[in-house]
Amino acid sequence: MLWLSNVAALKHIFNELHYEMVRKIADGGMGMVYEACQRGAGQFRKTVAVKLIREEYSTIPEFQNNFIGEARLVADLVHTNIVQTYHLGMIGGQYFMVMEYVNGINLEQFLERHAALGRTIPVDLAAFIVSRIARGLAYAHNKRDRDGRLLGIVHRDIGPKNIMLAYEGDVKLTDFGIAKALDLMYNEEGQVIAGKDEYLSPEQASYAVTDARADIFPLGIVLTELLLGRNIFRDTDRLVSRSNILELPIPQFSSLRADIPQKLEVIIQKALTRDRDMRYQSANEILTALEMYLYGDGYGPTNEKLGVYLRELMAD
C-alpha cells in the first residue's frame, strides 16, 4: 500500500499518470483535495481537482465503498450548479477522483472574509446564492438512473464548506460523500447521524429516515447564516447544536436584521419548519419561491453580479 499523503510519493506517482500536483486546497475529515494540472498531447493542459481518501481511512472497506459510491453517483450529475466528476482511478491501492476545479472560494471562506472586513452580505446576493444551490439540489433530487429509476438522492451535508463560489460568479454544490442514494451509497439511517450537527435537518438529528426534504432545512440554515453572519444553531458542544436543531425557537429574522424583507422572511420560516410535511416539499418549490422574490419586480442578481462582488471582496 502506497500512502498518498506522503507529498513526495504523491507528486511522483501522479506525475506518471500525467497529473502535476500543484497544491492542497482542502483537508476535510475523511478526504483531501489537491489542485492539479492534467497534461496531454500537443501541450494540452487542464486544471483539475484530485480528491483522495485520508491515509487513516484508506484501508477501511466502508470508506472505500463510500468513495466508489460517491464517484459512481456523481458521474452522471452534470449540472452548472454541481461540481462535476470526470474520473475514478486507483494507484498504490488507493482510489482517487478527478473533478472539476472551481477557481474561487467556498462559502465558509466567503463568510469569514465578510467577518474580517466587518461587512454584511447583501440580502439579494445571499438569496441568489441559496437559489442556485436549490437549483442544483432540484436536479440531483430528480435524477434517475439509466433504467429510469429515481435515485432518491439526499445530499445530507449541505453547509458552507460544500458550496463553492467561482470568481466568474458560478455557485456549485460539492461533496456527495455522505449522500444517500438507491443502491449506491453506504447508509445506516436510524443508527447513525450523517452530517454536521449545526446543519442537520430535524429528521437527521432525531435518527429518522430522510428524503429530499431533509436538504431543505439546512438550505434555510445557510441562508440565515449568510444574512446574519452566524449560524443560530451552532454551539461549541455538538449535542447542544443538535438539540438546538430540534428545539431552539425559530426567531423572526427581520428582527435580527432590519433590511430582510417580509417576502424573504416567509421563505425562511417555511424552509425552517421542523415538520417536514409543512416545509417546502421539494427543492423546486423553494427555488421557485426564491426566484419569485428575486425577480418578481424586475431585474435581479445574476452570476455576473456575484462574480464582480466576489472579485472586489477578495481583491486584497
One Martini backbone bead per residue (centre of mass of N, CA, C, O) as a GRO file, in nm:
protein
  316
    1MET     BB    1   0.093   0.038   0.025
    2LEU     BB    2   0.048   0.373  -0.080
    3TRP     BB    3   0.098   0.673   0.076
    4LEU     BB    4  -0.046   0.976  -0.043
    5SER     BB    5   0.038   1.177   0.194
    6ASN     BB    6   0.301   1.161   0.064
    7VAL     BB    7   0.413   1.410  -0.121
    8ALA     BB    8   0.635   1.287  -0.298
    9ALA     BB    9   0.477   1.035  -0.386
   10LEU     BB   10   0.237   1.181  -0.502
   11LYS     BB   11   0.380   1.342  -0.726
   12HIS     BB   12   0.515   1.104  -0.870
   13ILE     BB   13   0.268   0.919  -0.940
   14PHE     BB   14   0.102   1.143  -1.090
   15ASN     BB   15   0.309   1.208  -1.306
   16GLU     BB   16   0.276   0.928  -1.447
   17LEU     BB   17  -0.045   1.022  -1.503
   18HIS     BB   18  -0.041   1.336  -1.589
   19TYR     BB   19  -0.023   1.474  -1.292
   20GLU     BB   20   0.023   1.795  -1.153
   21MET     BB   21   0.088   1.877  -0.837
   22VAL     BB   22   0.028   2.184  -0.669
   23ARG     BB   23  -0.204   2.181  -0.426
   24LYS     BB   24  -0.365   2.211  -0.134
   25ILE     BB   25  -0.732   2.292  -0.086
   26ALA     BB   26  -0.828   2.043   0.103
   27ASP     BB   27  -0.904   1.928   0.460
   28GLY     BB   28  -1.080   1.684   0.576
   29GLY     BB   29  -1.194   1.426   0.762
   30MET     BB   30  -1.160   1.196   0.496
   31GLY     BB   31  -1.029   1.416   0.295
   32MET     BB   32  -0.848   1.524  -0.003
   33VAL     BB   33  -0.761   1.826  -0.198
   34TYR     BB   34  -0.620   1.888  -0.521
   35GLU     BB   35  -0.439   2.070  -0.725
   36ALA     BB   36  -0.420   2.011  -1.086
   37CYS     BB   37  -0.234   1.915  -1.384
   38GLN     BB   38  -0.341   1.815  -1.690
   39ARG     BB   39  -0.180   1.620  -1.930
   40GLY     BB   40  -0.117   1.626  -2.292
   41ALA     BB   41  -0.129   1.642  -2.602
   42GLY     BB   42  -0.009   1.923  -2.743
   43GLN     BB   43   0.013   2.088  -2.466
   44PHE     BB   44  -0.199   1.992  -2.283
   45ARG     BB   45  -0.398   2.179  -2.031
   46LYS     BB   46  -0.566   2.104  -1.708
   47THR     BB   47  -0.751   2.208  -1.448
   48VAL     BB   48  -0.782   2.016  -1.148
   49ALA     BB   49  -0.930   1.793  -0.913
   50VAL     BB   50  -0.804   1.587  -0.637
   51LYS     BB   51  -0.940   1.308  -0.467
   52LEU     BB   52  -0.876   1.173  -0.132
   53ILE     BB   53  -0.816   0.947   0.099
   54ARG     BB   54  -0.729   0.922   0.395
   55GLU     BB   55  -0.499   0.724   0.535
   56GLU     BB   56  -0.675   0.615   0.792
   57TYR     BB   57  -0.919   0.521   0.568
   58SER     BB   58  -0.805   0.357   0.309
   59THR     BB   59  -0.850   0.042   0.444
   60ILE     BB   60  -1.155   0.087   0.475
   61PRO     BB   61  -1.421  -0.045   0.321
   62GLU     BB   62  -1.641   0.164   0.381
   63PHE     BB   63  -1.484   0.410   0.253
   64GLN     BB   64  -1.429   0.292  -0.021
   65ASN     BB   65  -1.727   0.242  -0.099
   66ASN     BB   66  -1.814   0.540  -0.071
   67PHE     BB   67  -1.621   0.655  -0.280
   68ILE     BB   68  -1.729   0.492  -0.515
   69GLY     BB   69  -2.024   0.579  -0.483
   70GLU     BB   70  -1.978   0.877  -0.533
   71ALA     BB   71  -1.861   0.856  -0.818
   72ARG     BB   72  -2.106   0.709  -0.945
   73LEU     BB   73  -2.315   0.923  -0.872
   74VAL     BB   74  -2.166   1.193  -1.004
   75ALA     BB   75  -2.104   1.119  -1.302
   76ASP     BB   76  -2.424   1.211  -1.398
   77LEU     BB   77  -2.385   1.501  -1.264
   78VAL     BB   78  -2.482   1.747  -1.497
   79HIS     BB   79  -2.430   2.072  -1.363
   80THR     BB   80  -2.380   2.408  -1.299
   81ASN     BB   81  -2.445   2.348  -0.961
   82ILE     BB   82  -2.224   2.107  -0.997
   83VAL     BB   83  -1.959   1.932  -0.933
   84GLN     BB   84  -1.764   1.764  -1.150
   85THR     BB   85  -1.695   1.426  -1.255
   86TYR     BB   86  -1.443   1.242  -1.451
   87HIS     BB   87  -1.277   1.033  -1.246
   88LEU     BB   88  -1.186   0.694  -1.151
   89GLY     BB   89  -0.908   0.580  -0.958
   90MET     BB   90  -0.594   0.379  -0.912
   91ILE     BB   91  -0.323   0.395  -0.663
   92GLY     BB   92  -0.157   0.204  -0.447
   93GLY     BB   93  -0.461   0.107  -0.346
   94GLN     BB   94  -0.589   0.392  -0.419
   95TYR     BB   95  -0.836   0.615  -0.448
   96PHE     BB   96  -0.944   0.852  -0.709
   97MET     BB   97  -1.059   1.183  -0.799
   98VAL     BB   98  -1.163   1.364  -1.086
   99MET     BB   99  -1.228   1.717  -1.091
  100GLU     BB  100  -1.360   2.003  -1.090
  101TYR     BB  101  -1.227   2.324  -1.103
  102VAL     BB  102  -1.266   2.592  -0.871
  103ASN     BB  103  -1.222   2.937  -0.915
  104GLY     BB  104  -1.218   3.003  -0.568
  105ILE     BB  105  -1.454   2.976  -0.302
  106ASN     BB  106  -1.600   2.912  -0.016
  107LEU     BB  107  -1.855   2.997   0.199
  108GLU     BB  108  -1.682   3.015   0.450
  109GLN     BB  109  -1.480   3.223   0.335
  110PHE     BB  110  -1.691   3.435   0.272
  111LEU     BB  111  -1.776   3.480   0.567
  112GLU     BB  112  -1.494   3.544   0.684
  113ARG     BB  113  -1.441   3.796   0.512
  114HIS     BB  114  -1.672   3.966   0.622
  115ALA     BB  115  -1.585   3.958   0.918
  116ALA     BB  116  -1.301   4.090   0.876
  117LEU     BB  117  -1.446   4.359   0.737
  118GLY     BB  118  -1.734   4.423   0.863
  119ARG     BB  119  -1.945   4.282   0.672
  120THR     BB  120  -2.237   4.248   0.489
  121ILE     BB  121  -2.449   4.056   0.317
  122PRO     BB  122  -2.634   4.089   0.067
  123VAL     BB  123  -2.951   3.990   0.039
  124ASP     BB  124  -2.968   3.917  -0.267
  125LEU     BB  125  -2.710   3.735  -0.270
  126ALA     BB  126  -2.796   3.529  -0.063
  127ALA     BB  127  -3.048   3.432  -0.219
  128PHE     BB  128  -2.902   3.357  -0.480
  129ILE     BB  129  -2.712   3.139  -0.378
  130VAL     BB  130  -2.939   2.952  -0.269
  131SER     BB  131  -3.090   2.919  -0.540
  132ARG     BB  132  -2.858   2.761  -0.682
  133ILE     BB  133  -2.860   2.522  -0.489
  134ALA     BB  134  -3.153   2.447  -0.537
  135ARG     BB  135  -3.107   2.382  -0.835
  136GLY     BB  136  -2.908   2.146  -0.791
  137LEU     BB  137  -3.095   1.978  -0.608
  138ALA     BB  138  -3.329   1.938  -0.803
  139TYR     BB  139  -3.165   1.769  -0.996
  140ALA     BB  140  -3.069   1.545  -0.799
  141HIS     BB  141  -3.351   1.456  -0.686
  142ASN     BB  142  -3.447   1.383  -1.007
  143LYS     BB  143  -3.258   1.162  -1.059
  144ARG     BB  144  -3.189   0.906  -1.296
  145ASP     BB  145  -3.129   0.620  -1.423
  146ARG     BB  146  -3.093   0.423  -1.708
  147ASP     BB  147  -3.382   0.279  -1.609
  148GLY     BB  148  -3.559   0.520  -1.461
  149ARG     BB  149  -3.471   0.534  -1.172
  150LEU     BB  150  -3.500   0.678  -0.883
  151LEU     BB  151  -3.234   0.761  -0.670
  152GLY     BB  152  -3.284   0.927  -0.403
  153ILE     BB  153  -3.131   1.186  -0.342
  154VAL     BB  154  -2.938   1.281  -0.045
  155HIS     BB  155  -2.697   1.478   0.072
  156ARG     BB  156  -2.664   1.558   0.407
  157ASP     BB  157  -2.426   1.822   0.356
  158ILE     BB  158  -2.527   2.109   0.396
  159GLY     BB  159  -2.276   2.367   0.358
  160PRO     BB  160  -2.026   2.598   0.325
  161LYS     BB  161  -1.795   2.389   0.243
  162ASN     BB  162  -2.005   2.271  -0.005
  163ILE     BB  163  -1.981   2.570  -0.129
  164MET     BB  164  -1.910   2.721  -0.438
  165LEU     BB  165  -1.725   3.017  -0.555
  166ALA     BB  166  -1.679   3.171  -0.841
  167TYR     BB  167  -1.530   3.443  -0.994
  168GLU     BB  168  -1.764   3.432  -1.222
  169GLY     BB  169  -2.041   3.337  -1.027
  170ASP     BB  170  -2.054   3.054  -0.966
  171VAL     BB  171  -2.260   2.796  -0.813
  172LYS     BB  172  -2.146   2.504  -0.615
  173LEU     BB  173  -2.202   2.177  -0.544
  174THR     BB  174  -2.050   1.950  -0.308
  175ASP     BB  175  -2.001   1.664  -0.161
  176PHE     BB  176  -2.133   1.326  -0.176
  177GLY     BB  177  -2.008   1.137   0.060
  178ILE     BB  178  -2.310   1.117   0.240
  179ALA     BB  179  -2.500   1.029   0.049
  180LYS     BB  180  -2.821   0.928  -0.056
  181ALA     BB  181  -2.871   0.621  -0.257
  182LEU     BB  182  -2.961   0.399  -0.477
  183ASP     BB  183  -2.729   0.135  -0.441
  184LEU     BB  184  -2.456   0.337  -0.374
  185MET     BB  185  -2.476   0.393  -0.058
  186TYR     BB  186  -2.382   0.404   0.248
  187ASN     BB  187  -2.636   0.310   0.506
  188GLU     BB  188  -2.758   0.403   0.865
  189GLU     BB  189  -3.036   0.478   0.918
  190GLY     BB  190  -3.120   0.491   1.272
  191GLN     BB  191  -2.801   0.471   1.389
  192VAL     BB  192  -2.690   0.726   1.242
  193ILE     BB  193  -2.540   1.047   1.189
  194ALA     BB  194  -2.557   1.246   0.904
  195GLY     BB  195  -2.358   1.513   0.951
  196LYS     BB  196  -2.366   1.833   1.069
  197ASP     BB  197  -2.501   1.946   1.356
  198GLU     BB  198  -2.557   2.261   1.249
  199TYR     BB  199  -2.690   2.116   0.952
  200LEU     BB  200  -2.939   1.976   1.029
  201SER     BB  201  -3.210   1.805   1.027
  202PRO     BB  202  -3.452   1.688   1.226
  203GLU     BB  203  -3.434   1.403   1.112
  204GLN     BB  204  -3.134   1.357   1.160
  205ALA     BB  205  -3.130   1.436   1.472
  206SER     BB  206  -3.363   1.181   1.514
  207TYR     BB  207  -3.296   0.921   1.326
  208ALA     BB  208  -3.442   0.951   1.068
  209VAL     BB  209  -3.574   0.897   0.776
  210THR     BB  210  -3.491   1.028   0.466
  211ASP     BB  211  -3.547   1.293   0.237
  212ALA     BB  212  -3.528   1.565   0.034
  213ARG     BB  213  -3.632   1.758   0.270
  214ALA     BB  214  -3.359   1.749   0.439
  215ASP     BB  215  -3.219   1.981   0.249
  216ILE     BB  216  -3.390   2.237   0.322
  217PHE     BB  217  -3.317   2.320   0.609
  218PRO     BB  218  -3.006   2.379   0.562
  219LEU     BB  219  -3.066   2.593   0.351
  220GLY     BB  220  -3.188   2.786   0.560
  221ILE     BB  221  -2.938   2.811   0.735
  222VAL     BB  222  -2.752   2.934   0.522
  223LEU     BB  223  -2.920   3.186   0.471
  224THR     BB  224  -2.906   3.297   0.765
  225GLU     BB  225  -2.596   3.310   0.780
  226LEU     BB  226  -2.560   3.517   0.555
  227LEU     BB  227  -2.740   3.740   0.696
  228LEU     BB  228  -2.593   3.724   1.004
  229GLY     BB  229  -2.299   3.566   1.031
  230ARG     BB  230  -2.461   3.316   1.167
  231ASN     BB  231  -2.533   3.022   1.347
  232ILE     BB  232  -2.797   2.968   1.562
  233PHE     BB  233  -2.726   2.644   1.622
  234ARG     BB  234  -2.449   2.687   1.719
  235ASP     BB  235  -2.214   2.495   1.921
  236THR     BB  236  -1.949   2.371   2.101
  237ASP     BB  237  -2.167   2.160   2.151
  238ARG     BB  238  -2.298   1.914   1.968
  239LEU     BB  239  -2.554   1.845   2.135
  240VAL     BB  240  -2.661   2.134   2.134
  241SER     BB  241  -2.689   2.169   1.833
  242ARG     BB  242  -2.892   1.937   1.803
  243SER     BB  243  -3.101   2.054   1.999
  244ASN     BB  244  -3.149   2.318   1.843
  245ILE     BB  245  -3.270   2.189   1.591
  246LEU     BB  246  -3.523   2.076   1.769
  247GLU     BB  247  -3.584   2.350   1.988
  248LEU     BB  248  -3.519   2.616   1.888
  249PRO     BB  249  -3.642   2.906   1.851
  250ILE     BB  250  -3.772   3.067   1.579
  251PRO     BB  251  -3.702   3.355   1.454
  252GLN     BB  252  -3.727   3.679   1.349
  253PHE     BB  253  -3.504   3.792   1.119
  254SER     BB  254  -3.599   4.095   1.088
  255SER     BB  255  -3.515   4.152   1.397
  256LEU     BB  256  -3.192   4.101   1.327
  257ARG     BB  257  -3.253   4.228   1.026
  258ALA     BB  258  -3.402   4.499   0.884
  259ASP     BB  259  -3.354   4.425   0.551
  260ILE     BB  260  -3.553   4.196   0.575
  261PRO     BB  261  -3.798   4.096   0.396
  262GLN     BB  262  -4.104   3.949   0.414
  263LYS     BB  263  -4.077   3.755   0.173
  264LEU     BB  264  -3.818   3.620   0.291
  265GLU     BB  265  -3.923   3.537   0.567
  266VAL     BB  266  -4.127   3.329   0.465
  267ILE     BB  267  -3.918   3.140   0.340
  268ILE     BB  268  -3.754   3.079   0.591
  269GLN     BB  269  -3.981   2.964   0.771
  270LYS     BB  270  -4.049   2.725   0.581
  271ALA     BB  271  -3.763   2.595   0.570
  272LEU     BB  272  -3.771   2.592   0.914
  273THR     BB  273  -3.967   2.363   0.930
  274ARG     BB  274  -3.990   2.078   1.119
  275ASP     BB  275  -4.228   1.991   0.964
  276ARG     BB  276  -4.201   1.838   0.661
  277ASP     BB  277  -4.507   1.874   0.568
  278MET     BB  278  -4.466   2.211   0.597
  279ARG     BB  279  -4.252   2.225   0.416
  280TYR     BB  280  -4.084   2.221   0.163
  281GLN     BB  281  -4.123   1.954  -0.083
  282SER     BB  282  -3.898   2.098  -0.262
  283ALA     BB  283  -3.647   2.249  -0.436
  284ASN     BB  284  -3.835   2.376  -0.647
  285GLU     BB  285  -4.006   2.541  -0.450
  286ILE     BB  286  -3.780   2.724  -0.331
  287LEU     BB  287  -3.677   2.826  -0.598
  288THR     BB  288  -3.936   2.970  -0.686
  289ALA     BB  289  -3.957   3.158  -0.441
  290LEU     BB  290  -3.681   3.300  -0.479
  291GLU     BB  291  -3.729   3.400  -0.774
  292MET     BB  292  -3.979   3.570  -0.712
  293TYR     BB  293  -3.833   3.756  -0.517
  294LEU     BB  294  -3.592   3.847  -0.710
  295TYR     BB  295  -3.789   3.886  -1.004
  296GLY     BB  296  -4.088   4.000  -0.966
  297ASP     BB  297  -3.987   4.327  -1.008
  298GLY     BB  298  -3.743   4.229  -1.198
  299TYR     BB  299  -3.437   4.295  -1.166
  300GLY     BB  300  -3.162   4.080  -1.074
  301PRO     BB  301  -2.942   3.871  -0.984
  302THR     BB  302  -2.622   3.745  -1.100
  303ASN     BB  303  -2.338   3.596  -1.179
  304GLU     BB  304  -2.193   3.861  -1.253
  305LYS     BB  305  -2.252   4.013  -0.992
  306LEU     BB  306  -2.115   3.809  -0.805
  307GLY     BB  307  -1.836   3.819  -0.937
  308VAL     BB  308  -1.774   4.116  -0.885
  309TYR     BB  309  -1.806   4.101  -0.578
  310LEU     BB  310  -1.592   3.880  -0.520
  311ARG     BB  311  -1.343   4.023  -0.642
  312GLU     BB  312  -1.362   4.270  -0.455
  313LEU     BB  313  -1.354   4.122  -0.180
  314MET     BB  314  -1.063   3.959  -0.271
  315ALA     BB  315  -0.843   4.169  -0.372
  316ASP     BB  316  -0.621   4.143  -0.125
   0.00000   0.00000   0.00000
